Amino acid sequence: MSEKRKRAYEALLDGSTEGLSGKALSDFVLERCPKATSKKIVRASLLALTDPDVTDRNVLHTIYALAIAHRMDEVGSTGDPDDDENPTEKTPVLRKLKKKCASASAPAEANQI
């Protein structure tokens, strides 16, 4: 584990065990690790969530909520540069199914006429 992630992980645990949550916890982590990015906070959160020694339900819930909030910030603020797809465009599987359904319904329509 990198030193930066370990410091963010420890700050998350310390802050959440002190009862901090949400913005206060995020500020606490950033105060202790000024160069921490959202990505590093999310990774440290996931590390804390998978730690078998962390068993307090409230701490886990607080860290989970912070990880989700920071992950959504990342997704919302910058789009994925590799995501060139048009969301309205059909995927290859859907196009294939659409063609299959169209060809199956064509003979039935011909019989009705």
Phi and psi in radians as a Rosetta constraint file:
Dihedral C 1 N 2 CA 2 C 2 CIRCULARHARMONIC -1.207 0.35
Dihedral N 2 CA 2 C 2 N 3 CIRCULARHARMONIC 2.706 0.35
Dihedral C 2 N 3 CA 3 C 3 CIRCULARHARMONIC -1.107 0.35
Dihedral N 3 CA 3 C 3 N 4 CIRCULARHARMONIC -0.684 0.35
Dihedral C 3 N 4 CA 4 C 4 CIRCULARHARMONIC -1.127 0.35
Dihedral N 4 CA 4 C 4 N 5 CIRCULARHARMONIC -0.758 0.35
Dihedral C 4 N 5 CA 5 C 5 CIRCULARHARMONIC -1.169 0.35
Dihedral N 5 CA 5 C 5 N 6 CIRCULARHARMONIC -0.650 0.35
Dihedral C 5 N 6 CA 6 C 6 CIRCULARHARMONIC -1.129 0.35
Dihedral N 6 CA 6 C 6 N 7 CIRCULARHARMONIC -0.712 0.35
Dihedral C 6 N 7 CA 7 C 7 CIRCULARHARMONIC -1.148 0.35
Dihedral N 7 CA 7 C 7 N 8 CIRCULARHARMONIC -0.708 0.35
Dihedral C 7 N 8 CA 8 C 8 CIRCULARHARMONIC -1.153 0.35
Dihedral N 8 CA 8 C 8 N 9 CIRCULARHARMONIC -0.690 0.35
Dihedral C 8 N 9 CA 9 C 9 CIRCULARHARMONIC -1.065 0.35
Dihedral N 9 CA 9 C 9 N 10 CIRCULARHARMONIC -0.827 0.35
Dihedral C 9 N 10 CA 10 C 10 CIRCULARHARMONIC -1.142 0.35
Dihedral N 10 CA 10 C 10 N 11 CIRCULARHARMONIC -0.670 0.35
Dihedral C 10 N 11 CA 11 C 11 CIRCULARHARMONIC -1.127 0.35
Dihedral N 11 CA 11 C 11 N 12 CIRCULARHARMONIC -0.705 0.35
Dihedral C 11 N 12 CA 12 C 12 CIRCULARHARMONIC -1.052 0.35
Dihedral N 12 CA 12 C 12 N 13 CIRCULARHARMONIC -0.826 0.35
Dihedral C 12 N 13 CA 13 C 13 CIRCULARHARMONIC -1.145 0.35
Dihedral N 13 CA 13 C 13 N 14 CIRCULARHARMONIC -0.771 0.35
Dihedral C 13 N 14 CA 14 C 14 CIRCULARHARMONIC -1.091 0.35
Dihedral N 14 CA 14 C 14 N 15 CIRCULARHARMONIC -0.818 0.35
Dihedral C 14 N 15 CA 15 C 15 CIRCULARHARMONIC -1.130 0.35
Dihedral N 15 CA 15 C 15 N 16 CIRCULARHARMONIC -0.749 0.35
Dihedral C 15 N 16 CA 16 C 16 CIRCULARHARMONIC -1.253 0.35
Dihedral N 16 CA 16 C 16 N 17 CIRCULARHARMONIC -0.545 0.35
Dihedral C 16 N 17 CA 17 C 17 CIRCULARHARMONIC -1.294 0.35
Dihedral N 17 CA 17 C 17 N 18 CIRCULARHARMONIC -0.383 0.35
Dihedral C 17 N 18 CA 18 C 18 CIRCULARHARMONIC -1.406 0.35
Dihedral N 18 CA 18 C 18 N 19 CIRCULARHARMONIC -0.106 0.35
Dihedral C 18 N 19 CA 19 C 19 CIRCULARHARMONIC 1.731 0.35
Dihedral N 19 CA 19 C 19 N 20 CIRCULARHARMONIC 0.119 0.35
Dihedral C 19 N 20 CA 20 C 20 CIRCULARHARMONIC -1.356 0.35
Dihedral N 20 CA 20 C 20 N 21 CIRCULARHARMONIC 2.619 0.35
Dihedral C 20 N 21 CA 21 C 21 CIRCULARHARMONIC -2.685 0.35
Dihedral N 21 CA 21 C 21 N 22 CIRCULARHARMONIC 2.867 0.35
Dihedral C 21 N 22 CA 22 C 22 CIRCULARHARMONIC 1.038 0.35
Dihedral N 22 CA 22 C 22 N 23 CIRCULARHARMONIC -2.290 0.35
Dihedral C 22 N 23 CA 23 C 23 CIRCULARHARMONIC -1.095 0.35
Dihedral N 23 CA 23 C 23 N 24 CIRCULARHARMONIC -0.654 0.35
Dihedral C 23 N 24 CA 24 C 24 CIRCULARHARMONIC -1.105 0.35
Dihedral N 24 CA 24 C 24 N 25 CIRCULARHARMONIC -0.720 0.35
Dihedral C 24 N 25 CA 25 C 25 CIRCULARHARMONIC -1.177 0.35
Dihedral N 25 CA 25 C 25 N 26 CIRCULARHARMONIC -0.732 0.35
Dihedral C 25 N 26 CA 26 C 26 CIRCULARHARMONIC -1.071 0.35
Dihedral N 26 CA 26 C 26 N 27 CIRCULARHARMONIC -0.773 0.35
Dihedral C 26 N 27 CA 27 C 27 CIRCULARHARMONIC -1.104 0.35
Dihedral N 27 CA 27 C 27 N 28 CIRCULARHARMONIC -0.674 0.35
Dihedral C 27 N 28 CA 28 C 28 CIRCULARHARMONIC -1.080 0.35
Dihedral N 28 CA 28 C 28 N 29 CIRCULARHARMONIC -0.789 0.35
Dihedral C 28 N 29 CA 29 C 29 CIRCULARHARMONIC -1.132 0.35
Dihedral N 29 CA 29 C 29 N 30 CIRCULARHARMONIC -0.762 0.35
Dihedral C 29 N 30 CA 30 C 30 CIRCULARHARMONIC -1.182 0.35
Dihedral N 30 CA 30 C 30 N 31 CIRCULARHARMONIC -0.505 0.35
Dihedral C 30 N 31 CA 31 C 31 CIRCULARHARMONIC -1.193 0.35
Dihedral N 31 CA 31 C 31 N 32 CIRCULARHARMONIC -0.720 0.35
Dihedral C 31 N 32 CA 32 C 32 CIRCULARHARMONIC -1.409 0.35
Dihedral N 32 CA 32 C 32 N 33 CIRCULARHARMONIC -0.470 0.35
Dihedral C 32 N 33 CA 33 C 33 CIRCULARHARMONIC -2.298 0.35
Dihedral N 33 CA 33 C 33 N 34 CIRCULARHARMONIC 1.409 0.35
Dihedral C 33 N 34 CA 34 C 34 CIRCULARHARMONIC -1.052 0.35
Dihedral N 34 CA 34 C 34 N 35 CIRCULARHARMONIC -0.454 0.35
Dihedral C 34 N 35 CA 35 C 35 CIRCULARHARMONIC -1.641 0.35
Dihedral N 35 CA 35 C 35 N 36 CIRCULARHARMONIC 0.129 0.35
Dihedral C 35 N 36 CA 36 C 36 CIRCULARHARMONIC -1.205 0.35
Dihedral N 36 CA 36 C 36 N 37 CIRCULARHARMONIC 2.322 0.35
Dihedral C 36 N 37 CA 37 C 37 CIRCULARHARMONIC -1.753 0.35
Dihedral N 37 CA 37 C 37 N 38 CIRCULARHARMONIC 2.981 0.35
Dihedral C 37 N 38 CA 38 C 38 CIRCULARHARMONIC -1.027 0.35
Dihedral N 38 CA 38 C 38 N 39 CIRCULARHARMONIC -0.700 0.35
Dihedral C 38 N 39 CA 39 C 39 CIRCULARHARMONIC -1.071 0.35
Dihedral N 39 CA 39 C 39 N 40 CIRCULARHARMONIC -0.749 0.35
Dihedral C 39 N 40 CA 40 C 40 CIRCULARHARMONIC -1.193 0.35
Dihedral N 40 CA 40 C 40 N 41 CIRCULARHARMONIC -0.626 0.35
Dihedral C 40 N 41 CA 41 C 41 CIRCULARHARMONIC -1.172 0.35
Dihedral N 41 CA 41 C 41 N 42 CIRCULARHARMONIC -0.712 0.35
Dihedral C 41 N 42 CA 42 C 42 CIRCULARHARMONIC -1.111 0.35
Dihedral N 42 CA 42 C 42 N 43 CIRCULARHARMONIC -0.777 0.35
Dihedral C 42 N 43 CA 43 C 43 CIRCULARHARMONIC -1.129 0.35
Dihedral N 43 CA 43 C 43 N 44 CIRCULARHARMONIC -0.711 0.35
Dihedral C 43 N 44 CA 44 C 44 CIRCULARHARMONIC -1.140 0.35
Dihedral N 44 CA 44 C 44 N 45 CIRCULARHARMONIC -0.627 0.35
Dihedral C 44 N 45 CA 45 C 45 CIRCULARHARMONIC -1.126 0.35
Dihedral N 45 CA 45 C 45 N 46 CIRCULARHARMONIC -0.765 0.35
Dihedral C 45 N 46 CA 46 C 46 CIRCULARHARMONIC -1.132 0.35
Dihedral N 46 CA 46 C 46 N 47 CIRCULARHARMONIC -0.618 0.35
Dihedral C 46 N 47 CA 47 C 47 CIRCULARHARMONIC -1.103 0.35
Dihedral N 47 CA 47 C 47 N 48 CIRCULARHARMONIC -0.764 0.35
Dihedral C 47 N 48 CA 48 C 48 CIRCULARHARMONIC -1.142 0.35
Dihedral N 48 CA 48 C 48 N 49 CIRCULARHARMONIC -0.657 0.35
Dihedral C 48 N 49 CA 49 C 49 CIRCULARHARMONIC -1.188 0.35
Dihedral N 49 CA 49 C 49 N 50 CIRCULARHARMONIC -0.495 0.35
Dihedral C 49 N 50 CA 50 C 50 CIRCULARHARMONIC -1.641 0.35
Dihedral N 50 CA 50 C 50 N 51 CIRCULARHARMONIC -0.036 0.35
Dihedral C 50 N 51 CA 51 C 51 CIRCULARHARMONIC -1.305 0.35
Dihedral N 51 CA 51 C 51 N 52 CIRCULARHARMONIC 2.089 0.35
Dihedral C 51 N 52 CA 52 C 52 CIRCULARHARMONIC -1.210 0.35
Dihedral N 52 CA 52 C 52 N 53 CIRCULARHARMONIC -0.281 0.35
Dihedral C 52 N 53 CA 53 C 53 CIRCULARHARMONIC -1.386 0.35
Dihedral N 53 CA 53 C 53 N 54 CIRCULARHARMONIC -0.327 0.35
Dihedral C 53 N 54 CA 54 C 54 CIRCULARHARMONIC -1.545 0.35
Dihedral N 54 CA 54 C 54 N 55 CIRCULARHARMONIC 1.886 0.35
Dihedral C 54 N 55 CA 55 C 55 CIRCULARHARMONIC -2.091 0.35
Dihedral N 55 CA 55 C 55 N 56 CIRCULARHARMONIC -0.127 0.35
Dihedral C 55 N 56 CA 56 C 56 CIRCULARHARMONIC -1.243 0.35
Dihedral N 56 CA 56 C 56 N 57 CIRCULARHARMONIC 2.088 0.35
Dihedral C 56 N 57 CA 57 C 57 CIRCULARHARMONIC -1.052 0.35
Dihedral N 57 CA 57 C 57 N 58 CIRCULARHARMONIC -0.709 0.35
Dihedral C 57 N 58 CA 58 C 58 CIRCULARHARMONIC -1.162 0.35
Dihedral N 58 CA 58 C 58 N 59 CIRCULARHARMONIC -0.703 0.35
Dihedral C 58 N 59 CA 59 C 59 CIRCULARHARMONIC -1.108 0.35
Dihedral N 59 CA 59 C 59 N 60 CIRCULARHARMONIC -0.803 0.35
Dihedral C 59 N 60 CA 60 C 60 CIRCULARHARMONIC -1.085 0.35
Dihedral N 60 CA 60 C 60 N 61 CIRCULARHARMONIC -0.734 0.35
Dihedral C 60 N 61 CA 61 C 61 CIRCULARHARMONIC -1.130 0.35
Dihedral N 61 CA 61 C 61 N 62 CIRCULARHARMONIC -0.727 0.35
Dihedral C 61 N 62 CA 62 C 62 CIRCULARHARMONIC -1.116 0.35
Dihedral N 62 CA 62 C 62 N 63 CIRCULARHARMONIC -0.774 0.35
Dihedral C 62 N 63 CA 63 C 63 CIRCULARHARMONIC -1.168 0.35
Dihedral N 63 CA 63 C 63 N 64 CIRCULARHARMONIC -0.690 0.35
Dihedral C 63 N 64 CA 64 C 64 CIRCULARHARMONIC -1.071 0.35
Dihedral N 64 CA 64 C 64 N 65 CIRCULARHARMONIC -0.800 0.35
Dihedral C 64 N 65 CA 65 C 65 CIRCULARHARMONIC -1.096 0.35
Dihedral N 65 CA 65 C 65 N 66 CIRCULARHARMONIC -0.694 0.35
Dihedral C 65 N 66 CA 66 C 66 CIRCULARHARMONIC -1.153 0.35
Dihedral N 66 CA 66 C 66 N 67 CIRCULARHARMONIC -0.729 0.35
Dihedral C 66 N 67 CA 67 C 67 CIRCULARHARMONIC -1.080 0.35
Dihedral N 67 CA 67 C 67 N 68 CIRCULARHARMONIC -0.757 0.35
Dihedral C 67 N 68 CA 68 C 68 CIRCULARHARMONIC -1.125 0.35
Dihedral N 68 CA 68 C 68 N 69 CIRCULARHARMONIC -0.764 0.35
Dihedral C 68 N 69 CA 69 C 69 CIRCULARHARMONIC -1.076 0.35
Dihedral N 69 CA 69 C 69 N 70 CIRCULARHARMONIC -0.772 0.35
Dihedral C 69 N 70 CA 70 C 70 CIRCULARHARMONIC -1.233 0.35
Dihedral N 70 CA 70 C 70 N 71 CIRCULARHARMONIC -0.597 0.35
Dihedral C 70 N 71 CA 71 C 71 CIRCULARHARMONIC -1.175 0.35
Dihedral N 71 CA 71 C 71 N 72 CIRCULARHARMONIC -0.700 0.35
Dihedral C 71 N 72 CA 72 C 72 CIRCULARHARMONIC -1.200 0.35
Dihedral N 72 CA 72 C 72 N 73 CIRCULARHARMONIC -0.571 0.35
Dihedral C 72 N 73 CA 73 C 73 CIRCULARHARMONIC -1.067 0.35
Dihedral N 73 CA 73 C 73 N 74 CIRCULARHARMONIC -0.747 0.35
Dihedral C 73 N 74 CA 74 C 74 CIRCULARHARMONIC -1.102 0.35
Dihedral N 74 CA 74 C 74 N 75 CIRCULARHARMONIC -0.777 0.35
Dihedral C 74 N 75 CA 75 C 75 CIRCULARHARMONIC -1.172 0.35
Dihedral N 75 CA 75 C 75 N 76 CIRCULARHARMONIC -0.727 0.35
Dihedral C 75 N 76 CA 76 C 76 CIRCULARHARMONIC -1.297 0.35
Dihedral N 76 CA 76 C 76 N 77 CIRCULARHARMONIC -0.619 0.35
Dihedral C 76 N 77 CA 77 C 77 CIRCULARHARMONIC -1.368 0.35
Dihedral N 77 CA 77 C 77 N 78 CIRCULARHARMONIC -0.673 0.35
Dihedral C 77 N 78 CA 78 C 78 CIRCULARHARMONIC -2.278 0.35
Dihedral N 78 CA 78 C 78 N 79 CIRCULARHARMONIC 2.212 0.35
Dihedral C 78 N 79 CA 79 C 79 CIRCULARHARMONIC -1.278 0.35
Dihedral N 79 CA 79 C 79 N 80 CIRCULARHARMONIC 2.786 0.35
Dihedral C 79 N 80 CA 80 C 80 CIRCULARHARMONIC -1.264 0.35
Dihedral N 80 CA 80 C 80 N 81 CIRCULARHARMONIC 2.059 0.35
Dihedral C 80 N 81 CA 81 C 81 CIRCULARHARMONIC -1.131 0.35
Dihedral N 81 CA 81 C 81 N 82 CIRCULARHARMONIC -0.367 0.35
Dihedral C 81 N 82 CA 82 C 82 CIRCULARHARMONIC -1.503 0.35
Dihedral N 82 CA 82 C 82 N 83 CIRCULARHARMONIC -0.107 0.35
Dihedral C 82 N 83 CA 83 C 83 CIRCULARHARMONIC -1.601 0.35
Dihedral N 83 CA 83 C 83 N 84 CIRCULARHARMONIC 1.456 0.35
Dihedral C 83 N 84 CA 84 C 84 CIRCULARHARMONIC -1.607 0.35
Dihedral N 84 CA 84 C 84 N 85 CIRCULARHARMONIC -0.009 0.35
Dihedral C 84 N 85 CA 85 C 85 CIRCULARHARMONIC -1.260 0.35
Dihedral N 85 CA 85 C 85 N 86 CIRCULARHARMONIC 2.552 0.35
Dihedral C 85 N 86 CA 86 C 86 CIRCULARHARMONIC -1.494 0.35
Dihedral N 86 CA 86 C 86 N 87 CIRCULARHARMONIC 2.137 0.35
Dihedral C 86 N 87 CA 87 C 87 CIRCULARHARMONIC -1.106 0.35
Dihedral N 87 CA 87 C 87 N 88 CIRCULARHARMONIC -0.374 0.35
Dihedral C 87 N 88 CA 88 C 88 CIRCULARHARMONIC -1.489 0.35
Dihedral N 88 CA 88 C 88 N 89 CIRCULARHARMONIC -0.219 0.35
Dihedral C 88 N 89 CA 89 C 89 CIRCULARHARMONIC -1.264 0.35
Dihedral N 89 CA 89 C 89 N 90 CIRCULARHARMONIC 2.429 0.35
Dihedral C 89 N 90 CA 90 C 90 CIRCULARHARMONIC -1.303 0.35
Dihedral N 90 CA 90 C 90 N 91 CIRCULARHARMONIC 2.526 0.35
Dihedral C 90 N 91 CA 91 C 91 CIRCULARHARMONIC -1.325 0.35
Dihedral N 91 CA 91 C 91 N 92 CIRCULARHARMONIC 2.809 0.35
Dihedral C 91 N 92 CA 92 C 92 CIRCULARHARMONIC -0.992 0.35
Dihedral N 92 CA 92 C 92 N 93 CIRCULARHARMONIC -0.657 0.35
Dihedral C 92 N 93 CA 93 C 93 CIRCULARHARMONIC -1.142 0.35
Dihedral N 93 CA 93 C 93 N 94 CIRCULARHARMONIC -0.751 0.35
Dihedral C 93 N 94 CA 94 C 94 CIRCULARHARMONIC -1.175 0.35
Dihedral N 94 CA 94 C 94 N 95 CIRCULARHARMONIC -0.646 0.35
Dihedral C 94 N 95 CA 95 C 95 CIRCULARHARMONIC -1.097 0.35
Dihedral N 95 CA 95 C 95 N 96 CIRCULARHARMONIC -0.730 0.35
Dihedral C 95 N 96 CA 96 C 96 CIRCULARHARMONIC -1.131 0.35
Dihedral N 96 CA 96 C 96 N 97 CIRCULARHARMONIC -0.738 0.35
Dihedral C 96 N 97 CA 97 C 97 CIRCULARHARMONIC -1.137 0.35
Dihedral N 97 CA 97 C 97 N 98 CIRCULARHARMONIC -0.685 0.35
Dihedral C 97 N 98 CA 98 C 98 CIRCULARHARMONIC -1.097 0.35
Dihedral N 98 CA 98 C 98 N 99 CIRCULARHARMONIC -0.756 0.35
Dihedral C 98 N 99 CA 99 C 99 CIRCULARHARMONIC -1.110 0.35
Dihedral N 99 CA 99 C 99 N 100 CIRCULARHARMONIC -0.714 0.35
Dihedral C 99 N 100 CA 100 C 100 CIRCULARHARMONIC -1.118 0.35
Dihedral N 100 CA 100 C 100 N 101 CIRCULARHARMONIC -0.745 0.35
Dihedral C 100 N 101 CA 101 C 101 CIRCULARHARMONIC -1.166 0.35
Dihedral N 101 CA 101 C 101 N 102 CIRCULARHARMONIC -0.677 0.35
Dihedral C 101 N 102 CA 102 C 102 CIRCULARHARMONIC -1.149 0.35
Dihedral N 102 CA 102 C 102 N 103 CIRCULARHARMONIC -0.726 0.35
Dihedral C 102 N 103 CA 103 C 103 CIRCULARHARMONIC -1.244 0.35
Dihedral N 103 CA 103 C 103 N 104 CIRCULARHARMONIC -0.556 0.35
Dihedral C 103 N 104 CA 104 C 104 CIRCULARHARMONIC -1.265 0.35
Dihedral N 104 CA 104 C 104 N 105 CIRCULARHARMONIC -0.584 0.35
Dihedral C 104 N 105 CA 105 C 105 CIRCULARHARMONIC -1.485 0.35
Dihedral N 105 CA 105 C 105 N 106 CIRCULARHARMONIC -0.318 0.35
Dihedral C 105 N 106 CA 106 C 106 CIRCULARHARMONIC -1.079 0.35
Dihedral N 106 CA 106 C 106 N 107 CIRCULARHARMONIC -0.828 0.35
Dihedral C 106 N 107 CA 107 C 107 CIRCULARHARMONIC -1.116 0.35
Dihedral N 107 CA 107 C 107 N 108 CIRCULARHARMONIC -0.596 0.35
Dihedral C 107 N 108 CA 108 C 108 CIRCULARHARMONIC -1.175 0.35
Dihedral N 108 CA 108 C 108 N 109 CIRCULARHARMONIC -0.669 0.35
Dihedral C 108 N 109 CA 109 C 109 CIRCULARHARMONIC -1.205 0.35
Dihedral N 109 CA 109 C 109 N 110 CIRCULARHARMONIC -0.597 0.35
Dihedral C 109 N 110 CA 110 C 110 CIRCULARHARMONIC -1.182 0.35
Dihedral N 110 CA 110 C 110 N 111 CIRCULARHARMONIC -0.631 0.35
Dihedral C 110 N 111 CA 111 C 111 CIRCULARHARMONIC -1.237 0.35
Dihedral N 111 CA 111 C 111 N 112 CIRCULARHARMONIC -0.462 0.35
Dihedral C 111 N 112 CA 112 C 112 CIRCULARHARMONIC -1.350 0.35
Dihedral N 112 CA 112 C 112 N 113 CIRCULARHARMONIC -0.370 0.35
